[in-house]
Amino acid sequence: NIVQLENALAFAHFGSNLLPAAEVATLTRNIIITSDKNCEKGDHRQLAGPKPMCGHFIISHTPRGFICGIEFTRLGATSTFGKYPLHAYMCGSAKNLSIRANSIHHNYNRALVIDSTSDATIAHNVAYHTSGHMYCFNTGLD
């Protein structure tokens, strides 16, 4: 089929010379950190009523660690401050802290939170289908 225009286009359109692209990532990992299914009671989208109170994973007050290739799912507590699926908290200058190639999905309060931590290596992590900000970087005391 041919489409013929009466007037020239107002803006440039690049048509078929561009390749279609999509972001694709594997969410499954061999090591899984998750909560019991009962933690999901309540609705995290509602202002009133019970909220999910699921588990969390925190690296706290240490400048070293290696978190690599782990699946974090069904974590986070929307009604409790500081309960995030994956959280580096007050690690200071952490040149020996590496958070790489993790899958953080289907959680209830953010995905990866870096709080009062600098110089850490954070690379190739995937975050998907989570309430709130996927990645959150804070400085200072809460």
Backbone torsions as a table, in degrees:
resi	resn	phi	psi	omega
1	ASN	NA	146.6	179.6
2	ILE	-121.9	132.7	175.2
3	VAL	-106.9	124.9	-179.5
4	GLN	-113.1	127.7	-178.5
5	LEU	-96.5	144.5	176.5
6	GLU	-78.4	-34.4	-179.1
7	ASN	-122.8	157.9	176.6
8	ALA	-68.2	151.9	177.1
9	LEU	-68.9	144.9	-179.3
10	ALA	-75.7	-26.4	-178.0
11	PHE	-129.8	155.8	178.7
12	ALA	-68.8	138.1	176.3
13	HIS	-129.5	128.8	-170.4
14	PHE	-95.8	-1.6	170.2
15	GLY	51.2	-137.6	-166.9
16	SER	-83.7	2.3	180.0
17	ASN	-77.1	-14.0	-179.9
18	LEU	-93.5	140.8	176.3
19	LEU	-83.4	137.3	175.7
20	PRO	-67.9	145.1	-178.0
21	ALA	-135.9	148.2	176.2
22	ALA	-144.1	148.5	175.8
23	GLU	-84.3	123.3	-178.6
24	VAL	-129.1	133.2	179.8
25	ALA	-147.6	148.2	175.3
26	THR	-85.7	127.2	-178.9
27	LEU	-93.1	-19.2	-176.3
28	THR	-86.2	146.8	175.9
29	ARG	-137.7	164.3	178.6
30	ASN	-74.0	-29.7	178.7
31	ILE	-105.2	125.6	-176.6
32	ILE	-123.9	128.9	172.0
33	ILE	-112.1	119.8	-174.6
34	THR	-147.0	173.8	177.2
35	SER	-107.0	165.3	173.1
36	ASP	-61.9	146.2	-178.8
37	LYS	-61.7	-25.5	-179.9
38	ASN	-68.2	-16.3	-179.8
39	CYS	-68.7	-16.7	-174.6
40	GLU	-80.4	-0.3	-179.5
41	LYS	-60.4	138.3	-177.6
42	GLY	100.4	171.0	-176.9
43	ASP	-122.2	113.5	-177.6
44	HIS	-68.6	-13.4	-178.3
45	ARG	-87.1	-15.6	-177.6
46	GLN	-91.5	144.1	178.8
47	LEU	-74.2	-33.7	-179.1
48	ALA	-111.5	159.9	177.1
49	GLY	97.9	177.3	-177.4
50	PRO	-67.4	145.5	179.4
51	LYS	-116.6	153.8	175.1
52	PRO	-60.3	136.0	178.7
53	MET	-122.5	73.7	-175.9
54	CYS	-95.6	171.3	-176.9
55	GLY	-69.7	178.1	177.4
56	HIS	-152.7	160.6	179.7
57	PHE	-122.4	123.7	-175.9
58	ILE	-131.6	136.9	169.1
59	ILE	-106.4	116.0	-169.8
60	SER	-128.5	130.8	172.4
61	HIS	57.1	33.6	175.3
62	THR	-139.5	134.9	-178.3
63	PRO	-87.3	10.7	-178.9
64	ARG	-138.6	147.5	177.9
65	GLY	165.8	160.5	-179.2
66	PHE	-138.8	107.5	179.4
67	ILE	-114.2	105.8	-171.6
68	CYS	-140.9	131.7	173.2
69	GLY	69.9	37.5	-177.6
70	ILE	-115.0	143.8	175.2
71	GLU	-99.5	121.1	178.2
72	PHE	-109.9	116.0	-178.0
73	THR	-144.1	153.3	-177.4
74	ARG	53.5	49.6	-179.3
75	LEU	-125.0	166.8	176.6
76	GLY	99.3	148.4	178.9
77	ALA	-128.3	111.4	-175.4
78	THR	-67.8	-24.4	-176.5
79	SER	-100.3	5.4	179.7
80	THR	-125.1	122.3	-178.9
81	PHE	-64.3	136.3	174.6
82	GLY	84.4	7.5	179.9
83	LYS	-103.5	91.6	-176.0
84	TYR	-117.6	156.4	179.6
85	PRO	-55.8	-46.4	179.3
86	LEU	-138.9	119.1	-167.9
87	HIS	-138.8	121.1	171.1
88	ALA	-101.9	114.2	-171.1
89	TYR	-119.9	121.2	175.4
90	MET	49.4	49.6	178.7
91	CYS	-88.9	-7.7	178.9
92	GLY	66.8	-147.1	176.4
93	SER	-75.6	107.3	-169.1
94	ALA	-119.3	66.8	-179.9
95	LYS	-65.8	-20.7	-179.8
96	ASN	-102.8	22.5	175.7
97	LEU	-110.4	123.9	-177.8
98	SER	-129.7	125.5	177.4
99	ILE	-121.5	102.9	-170.4
100	ARG	-134.2	145.3	167.8
101	ALA	53.9	36.8	178.3
102	ASN	-97.6	156.5	175.5
103	SER	-112.7	121.9	-177.0
104	ILE	-124.3	103.7	-172.9
105	HIS	-146.3	157.6	178.8
106	HIS	51.3	56.1	-179.5
107	ASN	-115.4	173.1	-171.4
108	TYR	-111.5	-6.5	179.2
109	ASN	-157.0	92.5	-179.7
110	ARG	64.7	-172.9	178.9
111	ALA	-124.8	-69.2	-179.3
112	LEU	-121.7	122.7	179.4
113	VAL	-119.2	125.0	177.0
114	ILE	-112.1	114.7	-171.1
115	ASP	-125.4	118.0	179.7
116	SER	53.7	43.8	-179.5
117	THR	-135.4	134.6	178.8
118	SER	-134.5	165.1	174.8
119	ASP	66.9	6.3	177.8
120	ALA	-77.1	156.2	175.1
121	THR	-97.1	120.6	178.6
122	ILE	-126.2	111.6	-172.6
123	ALA	-148.1	144.2	169.8
124	HIS	59.0	31.9	174.6
125	ASN	-89.5	151.0	179.0
126	VAL	-118.7	128.6	175.9
127	ALA	-122.5	135.4	-175.9
128	TYR	-152.9	142.0	171.2
129	HIS	50.9	65.6	-178.2
130	THR	-134.3	144.5	176.3
131	SER	-75.3	137.4	177.6
132	GLY	85.1	-168.0	-179.6
133	HIS	-66.0	137.7	178.1
134	MET	-71.1	-48.6	-179.5
135	TYR	-121.3	130.3	-177.6
136	CYS	-134.7	126.9	179.8
137	PHE	-118.2	120.4	-179.6
138	ASN	-118.8	150.7	172.2
139	THR	-127.0	150.3	179.7
140	GLY	88.4	175.1	-179.1
141	LEU	-82.4	147.6	178.4
142	ASP	-83.2	NA	NA
